[in-house]
Amino acid sequence: MVSDMEKLAIKGGKPVRTKPFPSWPVFGEKELRLLREVVESGVWGVGGKMKEKFERKFAELQDAKYALAVANGTLAIEVALRAAGIGKGDEVILPSYTFVGTASPVVYVNAKPVFVDIDPETYCIDPEAVEKAVTERTKAIIPVHVAGQPADMDRLTEIAETYNLTLIEDAAQAHCSEWGGRRVGAIGDMGIFSFQSSKNLNCGEGGAIVTNDDELYSLCWSIHNCGRELGGEWYRHVRLGGNCRMTEFQAAILLAQLDRLEEQSRRREENALYLTERLSAVSGVEPLKRLPKVTRHSYHLYIFRYLESEFEGLSRDRFIEALRAEGIPCSPGYTPLHRMDFLNGRVSGRLENTERACYREAVWLKQNVLLGTREDMDSIVEAIEKIRENVSQLL
């Protein structure tokens, strides 16, 4: 007879936890006060001060000379690509293991996404696969700092310089992350961030481009502001651009959210390191490897690899169902972009690591889970161990 404590929750047993993890977003009086300031100012968009103030603060936060706030992260990539002169006939190398918003801007500018595989231990883009995919038509690389872990920026910078390619960091999930003590984003030619509602720094929707390059900043500013020239006349449009501007309301929320970011980032990383230590002792799950030069990891996601062979062949998806039933919110994450017909991307070789991560291995925990306590982290480990010890109930 299986006891109630041993019986898996998915089979009617008592779950490991019923208490919810911390909710998201976190907000308070400062958001309300700054939003009220915007409303009462009567300047809700062009000419306001909140956007400019946020841009200065965010550039400083990410060790960049410039930051340009835009409507969302997908537009940020499109603006960056246009500023780099990427267009018809050009190829852009990027991972297939990412959100569709990394690839769709490549198509928007009439360029061709070339998908390459990931490192199976980090889930970040594999630099060696990048170099093998370079052709005479390649014009840019977009590495993704998956879950907040920086990709190997040393090797990617070397490749970009060797082949004269533009390097655009997709740091949508990597606010405050560091590579070799330097904040990501402006390590490459440009970097983009997202402030969508799930992100560690959020305002519902929003994005930013950061760079240290004067010319690229001027081009991005022009493209995001209807093709106007920085410092020029309002109704003089020197190039084709769009209205990609962030509103004062978005910027006000971000300014308030910035006050909490440092403490939240510290707590996420501390809990993630503790969780990694504990999960490393559990057979059948493997936390993603952290590269030695990653001096700070923002942990927008905590991802571990599920090894079905250690769970008597139980599928990853069934494991996730069981883990959710025990009170642990989790998901399988991405579907490979190179499998999506509308992108019509060219794959350089087989993307075995990407497909294994998407279909068989990856288990995601969202960043708000890491805002909990040590006891909350212990409950994650307890739930996984419970499933492993009683896996026969699911077979």
C-alpha positions in Angstrom: 0.0 0.0 0.0 1.4 3.4 -1.0 1.2 6.0 1.7 -0.4 9.4 1.1 3.0 11.0 1.4 4.4 8.6 -1.3 1.4 8.8 -3.6 2.1 11.3 -6.3 -0.3 14.3 -6.4 -1.1 13.6 -10.1 -2.4 10.2 -8.8 -4.5 11.8 -6.1 -1.8 12.1 -3.4 -1.0 15.1 -1.3 1.1 17.7 -3.2 4.5 18.7 -1.8 3.3 22.3 -1.7 0.0 24.3 -2.1 1.4 27.7 -1.2 2.0 29.9 -4.3 5.4 31.2 -5.2 5.9 35.0 -5.2 3.6 36.8 -7.7 4.8 39.0 -10.6 4.9 41.9 -11.2 6.0 43.6 -7.9 4.8 47.2 -7.7 3.9 49.9 -5.2 3.4 53.6 -4.5 6.3 54.8 -6.7 4.8 53.4 -9.9 1.5 55.1 -9.0 3.2 58.4 -8.2 5.2 58.5 -11.4 2.3 57.5 -13.5 0.3 60.3 -11.9 3.1 62.7 -12.7 2.9 61.8 -16.3 -0.9 62.2 -16.4 -0.8 65.6 -14.7 2.1 66.8 -16.9 -0.1 66.6 -20.0 2.9 65.3 -21.9 2.4 61.6 -22.4 4.7 61.0 -25.3 7.0 63.2 -27.4 8.7 65.9 -25.3 8.4 64.2 -22.0 11.2 63.7 -19.5 10.6 60.2 -18.2 11.8 58.4 -21.4 15.0 60.5 -21.5 15.7 59.9 -17.8 15.1 56.2 -18.1 17.5 56.0 -21.1 20.3 57.6 -19.1 19.8 55.3 -16.2 19.5 52.2 -18.3 22.7 53.0 -20.3 24.5 53.4 -17.0 23.1 50.2 -15.6 24.3 48.2 -18.7 27.8 49.8 -19.0 26.8 51.5 -22.3 27.3 55.0 -23.7 23.8 55.1 -25.1 20.4 53.5 -24.5 17.4 54.1 -26.8 13.9 53.1 -25.4 11.5 51.6 -27.9 8.0 50.1 -28.0 9.1 46.4 -27.5 12.1 44.1 -27.9 11.1 42.8 -31.3 11.1 46.3 -32.7 14.5 46.9 -31.0 16.0 44.1 -33.1 14.5 45.4 -36.3 15.7 48.9 -35.7 19.2 47.6 -34.9 19.3 45.5 -38.1 18.2 48.4 -40.2 20.8 50.7 -38.6 23.4 48.0 -39.5 22.3 48.1 -43.1 21.0 44.6 -43.1 18.6 43.9 -46.0 17.6 41.9 -49.0 20.0 39.0 -49.8 21.8 39.3 -46.5 22.1 36.4 -44.0 21.9 36.6 -40.2 23.1 33.8 -38.0 21.1 33.1 -34.9 20.1 30.2 -32.6 16.9 28.3 -33.2 16.5 28.0 -29.4 14.9 31.4 -28.8 11.7 33.3 -28.9 10.3 34.0 -32.3 10.9 37.8 -31.8 14.6 37.2 -32.3 14.1 35.8 -35.9 11.0 37.7 -37.2 12.8 41.0 -37.4 15.3 39.4 -39.7 12.5 38.5 -42.1 10.9 42.0 -41.7 14.1 43.5 -43.2 14.0 41.0 -46.0 17.1 39.2 -44.8 17.5 35.4 -44.3 17.7 33.8 -40.8 20.3 31.1 -40.7 19.7 28.9 -37.7 22.5 27.1 -35.9 22.7 24.7 -33.0 23.2 25.4 -29.3 25.8 24.2 -26.8 24.0 21.2 -25.1 25.4 22.2 -21.6 24.4 25.9 -21.7 21.6 26.2 -24.3 23.4 29.3 -25.7 24.4 29.5 -29.3 27.4 27.3 -30.2 30.2 29.6 -31.5 31.8 26.8 -33.6 28.4 26.3 -35.3 28.3 30.0 -36.0 31.7 30.1 -37.7 30.8 27.0 -39.8 27.6 28.8 -41.0 29.4 32.0 -42.2 29.2 32.6 -46.0 29.9 35.5 -48.3 26.3 36.7 -47.7 26.5 36.7 -43.9 26.3 40.2 -42.4 25.4 39.7 -38.8 25.2 37.4 -35.8 22.5 37.6 -33.1 23.6 35.5 -30.1 20.9 35.1 -27.4 21.7 35.3 -23.7 19.3 32.5 -22.9 17.6 32.6 -19.5 20.0 35.5 -18.6 23.2 33.6 -19.1 25.6 35.4 -21.4 26.7 33.5 -24.5 30.5 33.1 -25.1 31.1 36.8 -26.1 34.8 36.4 -26.4 34.6 33.8 -29.1 31.6 35.4 -30.8 33.4 38.8 -30.9 36.5 37.1 -32.4 34.3 35.5 -35.1 32.5 38.8 -35.8 35.8 40.7 -36.2 37.4 38.0 -38.4 34.6 38.1 -40.9 33.6 41.7 -40.5 30.1 41.0 -39.1 27.8 43.1 -37.0 27.3 41.5 -33.6 23.8 42.3 -32.1 23.2 40.8 -28.6 19.7 39.6 -27.8 19.8 40.4 -24.1 16.0 40.4 -23.8 16.3 38.1 -20.7 19.6 39.4 -19.4 19.2 42.6 -17.5 22.2 43.1 -15.2 24.0 39.9 -16.5 27.8 40.2 -16.9 30.4 38.7 -19.0 33.9 39.1 -17.5 32.7 41.8 -15.2 31.1 43.8 -17.9 27.3 44.2 -18.4 26.0 42.6 -21.5 24.4 44.5 -24.4 27.1 46.9 -25.5 29.8 44.2 -25.7 28.8 43.7 -29.3 28.0 46.5 -31.7 24.5 46.8 -30.3 22.4 44.9 -27.8 18.6 44.8 -27.3 16.5 44.3 -24.2 12.8 43.5 -23.6 10.6 45.0 -20.9 7.6 42.7 -21.7 5.5 41.7 -18.7 7.4 38.6 -17.8 10.8 40.2 -17.9 12.9 40.9 -14.8 12.6 44.6 -15.6 9.2 45.2 -17.1 6.5 47.8 -18.0 4.0 45.5 -19.7 5.6 46.0 -23.1 8.8 47.9 -24.0 12.3 47.5 -25.3 15.7 49.2 -25.6 18.8 49.2 -27.8 22.2 49.9 -26.2 25.4 50.7 -27.9 28.8 52.5 -27.5 28.9 53.5 -31.2 27.9 57.2 -31.9 26.9 56.5 -35.5 24.8 53.4 -34.8 23.0 55.3 -32.0 22.2 58.2 -34.3 20.9 55.8 -37.0 18.8 53.9 -34.4 17.4 57.1 -33.1 16.4 58.3 -36.6 14.9 54.9 -37.6 12.9 54.7 -34.3 11.6 58.3 -34.7 10.1 58.4 -38.2 13.4 58.9 -40.0 14.1 62.3 -38.4 17.7 63.4 -37.9 19.0 63.6 -34.4 19.0 67.3 -33.6 17.3 68.1 -36.9 14.0 69.8 -37.9 10.9 68.0 -36.8 9.3 67.6 -40.2 12.5 66.8 -42.0 12.8 63.0 -42.6 16.2 62.0 -43.9 15.5 58.2 -44.2 12.7 55.7 -44.0 11.9 55.1 -40.4 8.9 54.2 -38.2 7.2 55.3 -35.0 8.9 52.9 -32.5 9.0 55.3 -29.6 8.3 54.3 -26.0 5.6 56.3 -24.2 6.1 58.3 -21.0 3.8 55.8 -19.2 6.1 52.9 -20.0 9.2 54.9 -19.0 7.6 56.0 -15.7 6.9 52.4 -14.7 10.4 51.3 -15.6 12.0 54.1 -13.5 10.1 52.8 -10.5 10.9 49.2 -11.3 14.6 50.1 -11.5 14.6 50.8 -7.8 13.8 47.1 -7.1 16.0 45.5 -9.8 19.3 45.2 -7.9 17.8 43.5 -4.8 15.6 41.2 -6.9 18.6 40.3 -9.1 20.7 39.5 -6.0 17.9 37.3 -4.6 17.3 35.4 -7.9 21.0 34.6 -8.2 21.4 33.5 -4.6 18.4 31.2 -4.8 19.5 29.9 -8.3 23.0 29.0 -7.0 21.5 27.3 -4.0 19.0 25.4 -6.2 21.9 24.3 -8.5 23.9 23.0 -5.6 20.9 20.9 -4.4 19.8 19.7 -7.8 23.3 18.7 -8.7 23.0 15.9 -6.1 19.7 14.6 -7.6 20.1 11.8 -10.2 18.2 12.4 -13.5 18.3 16.3 -13.5 21.2 18.5 -14.5 21.3 22.3 -14.1 22.6 24.1 -17.1 26.3 24.8 -17.0 27.4 28.3 -16.1 30.3 29.5 -18.2 33.4 30.5 -16.1 33.4 34.1 -17.5 29.8 34.7 -16.4 30.3 37.0 -13.4 26.6 37.7 -13.1 23.6 35.7 -14.2 20.2 37.4 -14.1 18.2 34.1 -14.2 15.2 35.3 -16.1 14.6 31.5 -16.2 16.0 28.7 -14.3 16.5 25.8 -16.7 17.5 22.2 -15.9 17.9 19.2 -18.1 15.6 16.2 -17.5 17.2 12.9 -18.3 14.4 10.4 -18.9 16.7 7.4 -18.8 17.1 8.1 -15.0 13.3 8.1 -14.6 12.8 4.7 -16.2 11.9 6.2 -19.5 9.2 8.6 -18.3 8.8 11.3 -20.9 9.8 14.9 -20.1 6.2 16.1 -20.7 4.7 13.6 -18.3 7.4 14.5 -15.7 6.3 18.2 -16.1 2.7 17.3 -15.5 3.6 15.4 -12.3 5.8 18.3 -11.1 3.1 20.8 -11.7 0.7 18.6 -9.7 3.1 18.7 -6.8 2.8 22.5 -6.7 5.8 23.5 -8.8 5.0 25.8 -11.8 7.1 24.7 -14.7 7.0 24.4 -18.5 8.9 22.8 -21.4 9.9 26.1 -23.0 10.6 26.8 -26.6 9.6 25.1 -29.9 12.5 25.1 -32.4 12.2 28.1 -34.7 13.7 26.1 -37.6 10.6 23.9 -37.5 8.3 26.9 -38.1 7.5 27.0 -41.8 6.7 30.7 -42.0 10.3 31.6 -41.1 11.7 29.6 -44.0 15.1 29.7 -42.5 18.1 27.7 -43.7 19.6 25.3 -41.2 23.3 24.8 -41.3 23.5 21.1 -40.5 21.2 19.2 -38.1 20.2 21.0 -34.9 20.2 17.9 -32.6 20.9 19.8 -29.4 18.1 22.3 -30.0 15.6 19.6 -30.8 16.6 17.5 -27.8 16.3 20.5 -25.5 12.9 21.5 -26.9 11.3 18.0 -27.1 13.0 15.9 -24.5 15.1 17.7 -21.9 14.4 21.3 -21.0 12.4 22.2 -17.9 11.8 25.9 -17.1 11.1 27.7 -13.9 10.2 31.3 -14.2 12.1 34.1 -12.6 9.4 34.9 -9.9 9.9 31.4 -8.5 13.5 32.5 -7.6 12.1 35.4 -5.6 11.0 33.0 -2.9 12.8 31.6 0.1 15.3 28.8 0.7 12.4 26.7 1.8 10.7 27.3 -1.5 13.8 26.1 -3.3 13.9 23.0 -1.1 10.3 22.2 -2.1 11.3 22.1 -5.7 14.0 19.6 -4.9 11.6 17.6 -2.7 9.0 17.4 -5.5 11.5 16.2 -8.0 12.9 13.6 -5.6 9.3 12.4 -4.8 8.6 11.9 -8.5 11.8 10.0 -9.0 11.3 7.7 -6.0 7.7 6.9 -7.1 8.1 7.0 -10.8 6.6 3.5 -11.1 3.2 5.1 -10.4 3.4 6.9 -13.8 4.6 4.0 -15.9 
